[in-house]
């Protein structure tokens, strides 16, 4: 039994002293487990929010308790949305009559994502990763401490 997704949730529950956490148990081989782990981390890395929909959801709540979001986060989100809207409506991107919605002004196609290995033109942060398999938790902790001591940004995947 290994955690292949949700390790941070498990650590948080453990730190809070929770005796149980919801889990989905999958009967998969090591190859499939590794693929799920990698996909989970990759989608988190490249994923994003629909900012207007997120702001609407957050505003629909009586308070932000338990969401991980603060009022300052919500204010920052509103500022980012306003800035995006201001850019979308600059004169050079202004919609022509009958051309569709204002937020689509000046865009005929979706922005193309770069091909793998095209790091120079990639506008999102590029993160290169290595998966190291350890024989024990103690070995993993030792390796994490060693790499952190050398200035590497590392995290444990279980």
Secondary structure, 3 states (H helix, E strand, C coil): CCCCCCHHHHHHHHHCCCCCCCCCCCCCCHHHHHHHHHHHHHHHHHCCCCHHHHHHHHHCCCCCCCCCCCHHHHHHHHHHHHHHHHHHCCHHHCCCCCCCCHHHCCCCCCCCCCCCCCHHHCCCCCCCCCCCCCCCHHHHHHHHHHHHHCCCCCCCCC
